[in-house]
Amino acid sequence: MRSDDPSRVGSYRLLRRLGGGGMGQVYLGRTAGGRNVAIKMVRGEYAADHQFRLRFRREVTAARQVSGPWTVPVLAADTEGPRPWVATGFVPGPSLSSAVREFGPLPEPTVLALGVGLCEALSAIHRLGLVHRDVKPSNVLLALDGPRLIDFGIARVLDGTAELTRSGLILGSPGYMSPEQAQGREAGAPTDVFSLGAVLAYAATGTAPFGDGVSAATLLYRVIHEEPDLADLRGDLRELVADCLAKDPARRPAPGDVRRRLLALDGGTAHLGSENWLPPAISDSVGRLAVELLDLDDASTEPPVRPPTAPALGPPAAPVPPPASPPRRTPWPLPALGAFVAFGALALAGTGLWLSRHPDTSPPSPSQTVGTTAPATGAPSSTPAAPAASDVPGRFLGAWTGHLASPQLPGVRLYFRISIRPGRIGAVVASIRNQISATGYCNGTAALQSAAPDRLVLQTSSISGLGCIAETAPQTYTPASAASLHLEVNGMAGDLHKSGS
């Protein structure tokens, strides 16, 4: 905890910082009765945004409706205070992505049980008319008694999506989102089934079905146009995963049908509710982690030593650093809670780009941009005075706006805005600000990597915003005319024009 962190939120005592993002901070809290909770607290600048507060209120209301053994409950919330927050149950266990990285692919019985639990969670969500829209390995936690599906931050009421998708916002994670989601079309319950199939493939093979270690643009192209790589899956499980990953939403099975087929493959004996559902190495590590959580107390008190008894599970999870003293080994940090109420669009290439299916319209006015990194006066100057010690050639200085496109993503245009100022190699010399609607934006900064009279290369140094998914990639700028620059970044390209704001 830091000196400026609150000691209490509502009735909860705060014990540790668990993580954070562009929208707020996540804490480990504890009730007077000793139950651990995860508390997500919104940053003050977003709390002052009326549109954000409306969305936050709506998301909390939707999440409160969701219940079931394999979801994480909302326990309390304050959507009206100066710093809105929401408290959810806390799961002492790793994310699926962390477990697979640490221990490798899961054995088939565990994969089948995992799928059964996730199908039951999705069925509970869909019965309420909701869709999760971001089912992925990092949003699946592995507790001793079964999986938990977390982070309903971008879940949407199915009959209320028109307002939120009118600007072509794409919500979700590359490689796990459905083709219709990647194209900015209506994403209903079949979208979650597509993502479920990708998660099961990852759990069974250790590899995402559309690849790992490639750009988000490449993943989106593969999701839309190419078939998944299921070569390492065998038999009926491969057939089931392939059905879930059908390009046509109408061809995908419902979660209830997926569950029945999984139970048939397992002989109807999925071991949820028992520690036996996880491989011994993972369940032993989760047990040790849960015992350490029982020892957590506030920073002024030495944690007591407890015998390694079976932990009392509280039902999302986030990285929990071990106590500074005495030193002890935590098998892995608790997984992050995911994007903090991620309402935004998909940002590509580490530049804070917003993926949208924009018509050829003018960029938003400066008054629409929320939480920018620009000076308080509004916008960066288009003609900053260069100091004597600067490696940035004068022709690159100023504010630039434009759209980028990629042949891999026909019809998709990315609105991009950057302000470049003087500086030396290695210094932060640019502020990136992008917004395609009043409900989504992305901010970032970039450092100077190299400079020549006709070529400037920047590297993203930070990025934040609502739903940003950042990839680090060099941004290469070359003069296109006296008043325009050509930008190439991670498969995207386009011309930027000098802007006075």
C-alpha positions as CSV (number, residue, x, y, z in Angstrom):
1,M,0.0,0.0,0.0
2,R,1.1,3.6,-0.7
3,S,0.7,6.6,1.6
4,D,-2.0,8.1,-0.6
5,D,-4.1,4.8,-0.7
6,P,-7.2,4.7,1.4
7,S,-7.2,2.4,4.4
8,R,-10.9,1.5,4.1
9,V,-13.5,1.5,1.3
10,G,-17.0,1.1,2.5
11,S,-17.0,-1.5,5.2
12,Y,-13.8,-3.2,3.8
13,R,-10.3,-2.8,5.2
14,L,-7.7,-2.6,2.4
15,L,-4.6,-4.8,2.8
16,R,-2.7,-4.8,-0.5
17,R,-2.6,-3.3,-3.9
18,L,-3.3,-6.1,-6.4
19,G,-2.8,-4.3,-9.7
20,G,-4.2,-1.5,-11.7
21,G,-4.8,-0.1,-15.2
22,G,-5.7,3.0,-17.0
23,M,-9.0,3.3,-15.3
24,G,-8.3,2.6,-11.7
25,Q,-6.7,0.6,-8.9
26,V,-7.5,-2.9,-7.6
27,Y,-7.0,-3.7,-3.9
28,L,-7.3,-6.8,-1.8
29,G,-9.8,-6.0,0.9
30,R,-11.2,-7.9,3.9
31,T,-14.5,-7.8,5.7
32,A,-14.9,-7.6,9.4
33,G,-15.6,-11.3,9.4
34,G,-12.4,-12.1,7.6
35,R,-13.5,-12.7,4.0
36,N,-11.1,-11.6,1.3
37,V,-12.6,-9.4,-1.5
38,A,-11.2,-7.7,-4.6
39,I,-12.1,-4.0,-4.8
40,K,-11.8,-2.1,-8.1
41,M,-11.7,1.7,-7.5
42,V,-12.2,4.2,-10.4
43,R,-9.7,7.0,-10.9
44,G,-11.0,10.5,-10.0
45,E,-10.8,11.9,-13.6
46,Y,-13.1,9.1,-14.9
47,A,-15.5,9.5,-12.0
48,A,-16.0,13.1,-13.2
49,D,-17.0,11.9,-16.6
50,H,-20.8,11.7,-16.8
51,Q,-20.8,9.2,-19.6
52,F,-18.4,6.9,-17.8
53,R,-20.4,7.0,-14.7
54,L,-23.5,5.9,-16.6
55,R,-21.6,3.0,-18.1
56,F,-20.1,2.0,-14.8
57,R,-23.5,2.0,-13.1
58,R,-25.0,-0.1,-16.0
59,E,-22.2,-2.6,-15.8
60,V,-22.4,-3.0,-12.0
61,T,-26.2,-3.5,-12.3
62,A,-25.7,-6.2,-15.0
63,A,-22.9,-8.0,-13.0
64,R,-25.0,-8.0,-9.8
65,Q,-27.6,-10.2,-11.7
66,V,-25.0,-13.0,-12.4
67,S,-24.7,-15.8,-10.0
68,G,-23.7,-19.4,-10.1
69,P,-21.0,-21.7,-8.8
70,W,-18.5,-20.9,-11.6
71,T,-18.9,-17.1,-11.6
72,V,-17.6,-14.5,-9.2
73,P,-20.3,-12.5,-7.3
74,V,-20.5,-8.7,-6.9
75,L,-20.7,-8.2,-3.2
76,A,-21.1,-4.4,-2.9
77,A,-20.6,-1.3,-4.9
78,D,-20.8,2.5,-4.8
79,T,-21.6,4.0,-8.2
80,E,-22.5,7.4,-7.0
81,G,-19.6,8.5,-4.7
82,P,-16.7,10.7,-5.7
83,R,-14.6,7.5,-6.3
84,P,-16.9,4.8,-7.6
85,W,-15.9,1.2,-6.6
86,V,-17.1,-2.3,-6.8
87,A,-16.2,-5.2,-4.5
88,T,-16.3,-8.8,-5.9
89,G,-15.5,-12.2,-4.5
90,F,-11.8,-13.1,-4.4
91,V,-10.5,-16.3,-5.9
92,P,-7.2,-17.7,-4.6
93,G,-5.9,-19.3,-7.7
94,P,-4.0,-18.6,-10.9
95,S,-5.5,-17.7,-14.2
96,L,-5.6,-20.4,-16.9
97,S,-3.0,-18.5,-18.8
98,S,-0.6,-18.4,-15.8
99,A,-1.2,-22.1,-15.0
100,V,-0.5,-23.2,-18.6
101,R,2.7,-21.1,-18.8
102,E,3.9,-22.5,-15.5
103,F,2.9,-26.1,-15.8
104,G,2.1,-26.7,-19.5
105,P,-1.1,-27.9,-21.2
106,L,-3.8,-29.4,-18.9
107,P,-4.6,-33.1,-19.1
108,E,-7.8,-34.0,-21.0
109,P,-9.9,-34.8,-17.9
110,T,-9.1,-31.3,-16.5
111,V,-9.9,-29.7,-19.9
112,L,-13.3,-31.4,-20.0
113,A,-14.1,-30.4,-16.4
114,L,-12.9,-26.9,-17.2
115,G,-15.3,-26.8,-20.2
116,V,-18.2,-28.0,-18.1
117,G,-17.8,-25.3,-15.6
118,L,-17.4,-22.6,-18.2
119,C,-20.5,-23.8,-20.0
120,E,-22.5,-23.6,-16.8
121,A,-21.2,-20.1,-16.2
122,L,-22.1,-18.9,-19.7
123,S,-25.5,-20.5,-19.5
124,A,-26.2,-18.5,-16.3
125,I,-25.1,-15.3,-18.1
126,H,-27.0,-15.9,-21.2
127,R,-30.2,-16.7,-19.3
128,L,-30.1,-13.1,-18.1
129,G,-29.9,-11.8,-21.6
130,L,-26.2,-10.9,-21.2
131,V,-23.2,-11.7,-23.2
132,H,-19.7,-11.8,-21.6
133,R,-17.7,-10.9,-24.8
134,D,-14.3,-11.4,-23.3
135,V,-13.9,-15.1,-22.5
136,K,-10.2,-15.7,-22.6
137,P,-7.5,-17.6,-20.5
138,S,-6.7,-14.6,-18.4
139,N,-10.4,-14.3,-17.4
140,V,-10.6,-17.9,-16.2
141,L,-9.3,-18.6,-12.7
142,L,-8.5,-22.1,-11.4
143,A,-9.7,-22.5,-7.9
144,L,-9.4,-25.8,-5.9
145,D,-13.0,-26.6,-6.4
146,G,-13.5,-25.5,-10.0
147,P,-12.9,-22.7,-12.5
148,R,-14.3,-19.2,-12.2
149,L,-15.2,-16.9,-15.1
150,I,-14.4,-13.3,-14.2
151,D,-14.4,-9.8,-15.5
152,F,-17.8,-8.8,-16.9
153,G,-16.4,-5.4,-17.6
154,I,-17.3,-5.4,-21.2
155,A,-20.4,-7.6,-20.9
156,R,-23.4,-6.0,-22.6
157,V,-27.2,-6.3,-22.3
158,L,-28.0,-7.9,-25.6
159,D,-31.0,-5.7,-26.4
160,G,-29.0,-2.5,-25.6
161,T,-26.0,-2.9,-27.8
162,A,-27.0,-0.4,-30.5
163,E,-25.8,2.7,-28.6
164,L,-22.5,1.1,-27.6
165,T,-21.7,-0.2,-31.1
166,R,-22.8,2.6,-33.3
167,S,-19.3,3.8,-33.7
168,G,-18.0,0.4,-34.7
169,L,-16.2,-0.3,-31.5
170,I,-14.7,-3.7,-31.3
171,L,-14.8,-5.2,-27.8
172,G,-12.7,-8.2,-26.8
173,S,-9.3,-9.8,-27.2
174,P,-7.6,-10.7,-30.5
175,G,-7.3,-14.4,-31.1
176,Y,-10.3,-15.2,-28.8
177,M,-13.0,-12.9,-30.2
178,S,-15.4,-14.2,-32.7
179,P,-15.4,-13.2,-36.4
180,E,-18.5,-11.1,-36.0
181,Q,-16.9,-9.4,-33.0
182,A,-13.7,-8.7,-34.9
183,Q,-15.7,-7.2,-37.8
184,G,-17.7,-4.9,-35.4
185,R,-21.0,-6.7,-36.1
186,E,-23.6,-7.7,-33.5
187,A,-22.0,-10.1,-31.0
188,G,-24.6,-12.3,-29.1
189,A,-24.3,-15.5,-27.1
190,P,-22.6,-17.4,-30.0
191,T,-19.7,-15.1,-29.6
192,D,-19.0,-16.5,-26.1
193,V,-19.2,-20.0,-27.5
194,F,-16.5,-19.2,-30.1
195,S,-14.3,-17.8,-27.4
196,L,-15.0,-20.9,-25.2
197,G,-13.7,-23.1,-28.1
198,A,-10.5,-21.1,-28.3
199,V,-10.0,-21.3,-24.6
200,L,-10.4,-25.1,-24.5
201,A,-8.0,-25.4,-27.4
202,Y,-5.5,-23.3,-25.5
203,A,-6.0,-25.3,-22.3
204,A,-5.4,-28.6,-24.1
205,T,-2.5,-27.6,-26.2
206,G,-0.8,-24.6,-24.6
207,T,-1.2,-22.7,-27.9
208,A,-4.0,-20.3,-29.0
209,P,-5.8,-21.7,-32.1
210,F,-5.0,-18.7,-34.2
211,G,-1.4,-18.3,-33.0
212,D,0.7,-16.6,-30.4
213,G,3.3,-13.9,-30.6
214,V,1.9,-12.2,-33.7
215,S,0.3,-8.8,-34.1
216,A,-3.3,-8.1,-33.2
217,A,-4.0,-7.2,-36.8
218,T,-2.7,-10.6,-37.9
219,L,-4.9,-12.3,-35.3
220,L,-8.0,-10.5,-36.4
221,Y,-7.3,-11.4,-40.0
222,R,-6.9,-15.1,-39.1
223,V,-10.0,-15.1,-36.9
224,I,-12.1,-13.6,-39.8
225,H,-10.5,-15.5,-42.8
226,E,-8.6,-18.5,-41.7
227,E,-9.3,-21.8,-40.0
228,P,-7.9,-22.5,-36.5
229,D,-4.9,-24.7,-36.0
230,L,-6.3,-27.8,-34.1
231,A,-3.6,-30.2,-35.2
232,D,-2.6,-31.1,-31.6
233,L,-6.2,-31.9,-30.6
234,R,-7.5,-35.4,-31.3
235,G,-10.8,-37.2,-31.7
236,D,-14.1,-36.0,-30.3
237,L,-12.6,-33.1,-28.4
238,R,-11.2,-31.7,-31.6
239,E,-14.5,-32.0,-33.4
240,L,-16.3,-30.2,-30.5
241,V,-13.8,-27.4,-30.5
242,A,-14.0,-27.0,-34.3
243,D,-17.8,-26.7,-34.0
244,C,-17.4,-24.0,-31.4
245,L,-15.0,-22.1,-33.7
246,A,-17.3,-22.2,-36.7
247,K,-17.2,-18.8,-38.6
248,D,-21.0,-18.8,-38.9
249,P,-22.6,-18.0,-35.5
250,A,-25.7,-20.1,-36.4
251,R,-23.5,-23.2,-36.7
252,R,-22.1,-23.0,-33.2
253,P,-23.6,-25.2,-30.5
254,A,-25.2,-23.6,-27.4
255,P,-23.4,-23.8,-24.1
256,G,-25.8,-26.5,-22.9
257,D,-25.1,-28.6,-25.9
258,V,-21.3,-28.2,-25.4
259,R,-21.7,-29.2,-21.8
260,R,-23.5,-32.4,-22.7
261,R,-20.9,-33.4,-25.2
262,L,-18.1,-32.7,-22.7
263,L,-19.8,-34.8,-20.1
264,A,-20.2,-37.6,-22.7
265,L,-16.5,-37.5,-23.5
266,D,-15.7,-37.7,-19.8
267,G,-18.2,-40.4,-19.0
268,G,-20.3,-38.0,-17.1
269,T,-17.8,-37.7,-14.2
270,A,-16.4,-34.2,-14.5
271,H,-14.7,-33.7,-11.1
272,L,-15.8,-30.2,-10.3
273,G,-16.3,-29.4,-6.6
274,S,-13.2,-31.5,-5.7
275,E,-9.5,-30.8,-5.6
276,N,-9.1,-33.8,-7.9
277,W,-10.2,-31.8,-10.9
278,L,-6.8,-30.1,-11.1
279,P,-3.4,-31.9,-11.7
280,P,-1.6,-32.4,-8.4
281,A,1.1,-29.9,-9.2
282,I,-1.4,-27.1,-9.7
283,S,-3.7,-28.0,-6.8
284,D,-0.7,-28.2,-4.4
285,S,0.5,-24.8,-5.5
286,V,-3.0,-23.3,-5.2
287,G,-3.3,-24.7,-1.7
288,R,-0.1,-23.1,-0.6
289,L,-1.1,-19.8,-2.1
290,A,-4.4,-19.9,-0.3
291,V,-2.7,-20.6,3.0
292,E,-0.5,-17.6,2.5
293,L,-3.5,-15.4,1.9
294,L,-4.8,-16.4,5.3
295,D,-1.7,-15.0,6.7
296,L,-2.1,-11.6,5.1
297,D,-2.7,-8.7,7.5
298,D,-2.1,-5.0,7.4
299,A,1.5,-3.8,6.8
300,S,2.0,-2.9,10.5
301,T,1.5,-6.4,11.7
302,E,3.8,-9.4,11.2
303,P,1.8,-12.2,9.5
304,P,1.3,-15.1,11.9
305,V,2.6,-18.5,11.0
306,R,-0.2,-21.0,10.3
307,P,0.0,-24.7,9.7
308,P,-0.6,-25.8,6.1
309,T,-4.2,-26.8,6.6
310,A,-6.7,-26.9,3.8
311,P,-7.7,-23.3,3.1
312,A,-11.3,-21.9,3.3
313,L,-12.0,-20.8,-0.2
314,G,-13.5,-17.4,-0.7
315,P,-14.8,-16.9,-3.9
316,P,-11.4,-12.1,-9.1
317,A,-7.9,-12.5,-8.5
318,A,-4.9,-10.3,-9.1
319,P,-1.2,-10.3,-8.4
320,V,-0.6,-10.5,-4.6
321,P,2.9,-9.9,-3.6
322,P,4.2,-12.0,-0.7
323,P,4.8,-10.3,2.6
324,A,8.2,-8.6,2.8
325,S,9.1,-10.6,5.9
326,P,9.6,-13.5,6.4
327,P,10.6,-14.3,2.9
328,R,8.6,-17.1,1.3
329,R,7.9,-18.5,-2.1
330,T,4.6,-17.7,-3.8
331,P,4.2,-20.2,-6.7
332,W,3.1,-17.4,-9.0
333,P,1.4,-14.0,-8.5
334,L,-2.3,-14.1,-8.4
335,P,-3.6,-13.2,-11.8
336,A,-4.6,-9.7,-12.7
337,L,-8.3,-8.9,-12.7
338,G,-8.1,-8.0,-16.4
339,A,-9.0,-4.7,-17.9
340,F,-10.5,-2.5,-15.2
341,V,-14.1,-2.3,-16.4
342,A,-12.9,-2.3,-20.0
343,F,-15.5,-0.4,-22.0
344,G,-13.3,0.7,-24.9
345,A,-12.3,-0.5,-28.3
346,L,-9.3,-2.5,-29.5
347,A,-6.0,-0.5,-29.6
348,L,-3.4,-1.9,-31.9
349,A,0.4,-1.7,-32.4
350,G,1.2,0.0,-29.1
351,T,0.3,3.4,-30.5
352,G,-3.1,3.9,-28.8
353,L,-4.9,3.3,-32.1
354,W,-8.7,2.7,-32.0
355,L,-9.9,0.0,-34.3
356,S,-13.1,1.2,-35.9
357,R,-15.2,0.8,-39.1
358,H,-15.4,4.5,-39.5
359,P,-16.9,6.2,-42.5
360,D,-14.8,8.9,-44.0
361,T,-15.6,11.5,-41.3
362,S,-13.7,14.2,-39.6
363,P,-11.8,13.3,-36.4
364,P,-13.4,14.2,-33.1
365,S,-13.0,17.7,-31.8
366,P,-10.6,18.3,-28.9
367,S,-13.5,18.9,-26.6
368,Q,-14.5,15.2,-27.0
369,T,-11.2,13.9,-25.8
370,V,-11.3,12.6,-22.3
371,G,-8.3,12.3,-19.9
372,T,-5.7,13.4,-22.4
373,T,-2.0,13.8,-21.7
374,A,-2.0,17.3,-23.3
375,P,-1.4,20.5,-21.3
376,A,-4.3,22.0,-19.4
377,T,-4.7,24.7,-22.0
378,G,-6.2,22.0,-24.3
379,A,-4.0,20.9,-27.2
380,P,-0.3,20.9,-28.1
381,S,1.0,23.7,-30.1
382,S,1.4,23.0,-33.8
383,T,4.7,24.9,-33.9
384,P,6.7,24.3,-30.7
385,A,10.0,26.1,-30.4
386,A,12.8,23.5,-30.5
387,P,15.5,23.9,-27.8
388,A,19.1,23.8,-28.9
389,A,19.5,20.2,-27.8
390,S,17.0,18.3,-29.8
391,D,17.4,15.3,-32.2
392,V,13.9,15.7,-33.7
393,P,14.1,17.4,-37.1
394,G,11.9,20.5,-37.3
395,R,9.7,19.1,-40.1
396,F,8.3,16.4,-37.8
397,L,7.4,18.8,-34.9
398,G,3.7,19.6,-34.2
399,A,0.3,17.9,-34.1
400,W,-0.7,15.4,-36.8
401,T,-4.0,13.5,-37.4
402,G,-5.1,11.0,-39.9
403,H,-6.3,7.4,-40.5
404,L,-4.4,4.2,-41.0
405,A,-5.5,1.0,-42.8
406,S,-4.2,-2.5,-43.5
407,P,-4.8,-4.8,-46.5
408,Q,-5.4,-7.6,-44.0
409,L,-8.4,-5.7,-42.5
410,P,-10.4,-4.4,-45.5
411,G,-12.9,-1.7,-44.5
412,V,-11.3,-1.0,-41.1
413,R,-9.8,2.4,-40.5
414,L,-7.9,3.6,-37.5
415,Y,-8.1,7.2,-36.4
416,F,-4.7,8.4,-35.1
417,R,-3.5,11.6,-33.5
418,I,-0.1,12.5,-32.3
419,S,1.8,15.6,-31.1
420,I,5.6,15.5,-31.5
421,R,7.8,17.8,-29.6
422,P,11.6,18.4,-29.3
423,G,13.8,16.0,-27.5
424,R,16.9,13.8,-27.5
425,I,17.2,10.1,-28.4
426,G,15.6,7.9,-25.7
427,A,13.4,10.7,-24.3
428,V,9.7,10.9,-24.5
429,V,8.9,13.2,-27.3
430,A,5.3,12.5,-28.3
431,S,1.8,12.3,-26.9
432,I,-0.8,10.1,-28.6
433,R,-4.5,10.8,-28.2
434,N,-7.3,9.0,-29.9
435,Q,-11.0,8.9,-29.5
436,I,-13.7,7.7,-31.8
437,S,-16.7,8.4,-29.7
438,A,-17.7,9.9,-26.3
439,T,-17.4,6.4,-24.8
440,G,-13.9,5.3,-25.8
441,Y,-10.5,6.7,-26.0
442,C,-6.8,5.9,-25.7
443,N,-3.8,7.9,-24.5
444,G,-0.1,7.2,-24.8
445,T,3.4,8.6,-25.0
446,A,6.3,7.6,-27.3
447,A,10.1,7.9,-27.0
448,L,12.5,8.8,-29.7
449,Q,14.3,5.7,-31.0
450,S,16.1,7.2,-34.0
451,A,16.0,10.4,-36.1
452,A,17.2,11.5,-39.6
453,P,16.2,14.4,-41.8
454,D,13.8,12.2,-43.7
455,R,12.9,9.5,-41.2
456,L,11.7,9.4,-37.6
457,V,11.2,6.3,-35.5
458,L,9.3,6.4,-32.2
459,Q,8.7,3.6,-29.7
460,T,5.6,3.5,-27.4
461,S,6.6,4.2,-23.8
462,S,3.2,4.1,-22.1
463,I,-0.4,3.7,-22.9
464,S,-3.7,3.9,-21.0
465,G,-7.4,4.4,-21.5
466,L,-10.7,2.6,-21.7
467,G,-10.0,-0.9,-23.0
468,C,-6.6,-0.3,-24.7
469,I,-4.8,-3.4,-25.8
470,A,-1.2,-2.3,-26.4
471,E,1.5,-3.9,-28.5
472,T,5.0,-2.5,-28.5
473,A,6.0,-1.7,-32.1
474,P,8.2,1.0,-33.7
475,Q,6.3,3.8,-35.5
476,T,8.2,5.0,-38.6
477,Y,7.4,8.5,-39.9
478,T,8.6,9.8,-43.3
479,P,7.6,13.1,-45.0
480,A,4.8,12.7,-47.5
481,S,4.5,16.3,-48.4
482,A,5.3,19.7,-46.9
483,A,2.3,19.4,-44.6
484,S,1.9,15.6,-44.2
485,L,3.7,12.6,-42.8
486,H,3.5,8.9,-43.8
487,L,3.2,6.5,-40.8
488,E,3.9,2.8,-40.9
489,V,3.4,0.7,-37.7
490,N,2.9,-3.1,-37.4
491,G,1.2,-3.7,-40.8
492,M,-0.9,-0.5,-40.7
493,A,-0.1,2.6,-42.8
494,G,-1.5,6.0,-43.7
495,D,-0.9,9.7,-44.1
496,L,-1.1,12.2,-41.2
497,H,-1.8,15.8,-41.8
498,K,-0.6,18.9,-39.9
499,S,-3.2,19.9,-37.3
500,G,-3.5,23.2,-35.5
501,S,-4.8,21.5,-32.3
